[in-house]
Amino acid sequence: MLWVNLIMDTFAALALATEPPQDDILDRQPYKKDAPIVTEVMWRNVFGHAIYQALIIVAIIFGGQSYLCHPYDQLTLEGDLINPYYTKNHYETQTAIDTWISQDFAAN
């Protein structure tokens, strides 16, 4: 934990230390005591980015399979040329399923 804290604080301190000071920083009026820390512009940016990222992640989750790659059922059920891991011969047949069911009932 100490190592992470040292690394994170060191890079932040170096970034702030190497930034040149602004000449007009002392000319700015101080903020009021009751002024909010998070302004309306900040809230708008936070909620705007949250909505944008939620829309993108929903699009990727629900539409990504058809837009970004081939659907899995087409890869496994159509051709050997598309899917190198085609396992048509390894699918369970009805006789194998019936055998497993009968063995399960026999064991109970």
C-alpha positions in Angstrom: 0.0 0.0 0.0 2.9 2.3 0.8 4.5 1.6 -2.6 1.3 2.5 -4.4 0.9 5.7 -2.4 4.5 6.7 -3.1 4.2 6.1 -6.8 0.9 7.9 -7.2 1.8 10.9 -5.1 5.2 11.2 -6.7 3.9 11.5 -10.2 1.2 14.0 -9.2 3.7 16.1 -7.3 6.0 16.1 -10.3 3.2 17.1 -12.6 2.3 20.0 -10.4 5.9 21.1 -9.7 6.8 21.2 -13.3 3.9 23.4 -14.3 4.8 27.0 -14.6 2.9 29.4 -12.3 0.3 31.7 -13.7 1.0 35.4 -13.3 -2.6 36.4 -12.8 -3.4 34.0 -10.0 -3.1 36.6 -7.3 -5.4 39.1 -9.2 -8.4 36.7 -8.9 -10.9 37.5 -6.2 -11.4 34.8 -3.5 -14.4 32.5 -3.6 -17.3 33.1 -1.1 -17.5 30.9 2.0 -20.8 29.4 0.8 -19.8 28.9 -2.8 -20.2 25.3 -3.9 -17.1 23.2 -4.6 -18.7 21.5 -7.5 -20.2 24.1 -9.9 -23.2 23.7 -12.2 -20.8 23.3 -15.2 -19.0 20.4 -13.4 -22.4 18.7 -12.6 -23.4 19.0 -16.2 -20.2 17.5 -17.4 -20.4 14.6 -15.0 -23.9 13.7 -15.9 -23.3 14.3 -19.6 -20.4 11.9 -19.6 -22.3 9.4 -17.4 -25.2 9.3 -19.9 -22.8 9.1 -22.9 -20.8 6.2 -21.4 -24.0 4.4 -20.4 -25.3 4.6 -23.9 -22.0 3.4 -25.4 -21.8 0.4 -23.0 -25.4 -0.6 -23.6 -24.8 -0.5 -27.3 -21.7 -2.6 -26.9 -23.4 -5.2 -24.7 -26.6 -5.6 -26.6 -25.5 -4.8 -30.2 -21.8 -5.6 -30.1 -22.2 -9.2 -31.0 -23.8 -8.4 -34.3 -21.8 -5.3 -35.1 -18.3 -6.1 -33.8 -18.0 -9.8 -34.5 -19.8 -12.8 -36.0 -22.7 -14.1 -33.9 -21.7 -17.3 -32.0 -24.5 -19.4 -33.3 -23.5 -18.7 -36.9 -19.9 -19.6 -36.2 -20.7 -23.0 -34.6 -23.6 -24.1 -36.7 -22.7 -23.0 -40.2 -19.3 -23.8 -41.7 -15.9 -25.2 -40.9 -14.1 -22.4 -42.8 -15.3 -19.7 -40.5 -14.7 -21.3 -37.1 -11.4 -23.2 -36.6 -12.8 -24.7 -33.4 -15.9 -26.1 -35.0 -17.2 -28.9 -32.7 -20.0 -30.4 -34.6 -19.0 -34.0 -33.8 -18.8 -33.2 -30.0 -22.4 -32.0 -29.6 -24.6 -34.4 -27.6 -26.9 -36.6 -29.6 -30.3 -37.7 -28.4 -29.1 -41.2 -27.8 -26.3 -40.0 -25.5 -28.7 -37.8 -23.6 -31.1 -40.7 -23.2 -28.2 -42.8 -21.9 -27.2 -40.2 -19.4 -30.8 -39.8 -18.1 -31.2 -43.5 -17.7 -27.9 -43.8 -15.8 -28.9 -40.9 -13.6 -32.2 -42.4 -12.7 -30.6 -45.8 -12.1 -28.1 -44.3 -9.7 -30.8 -42.6 -7.7 
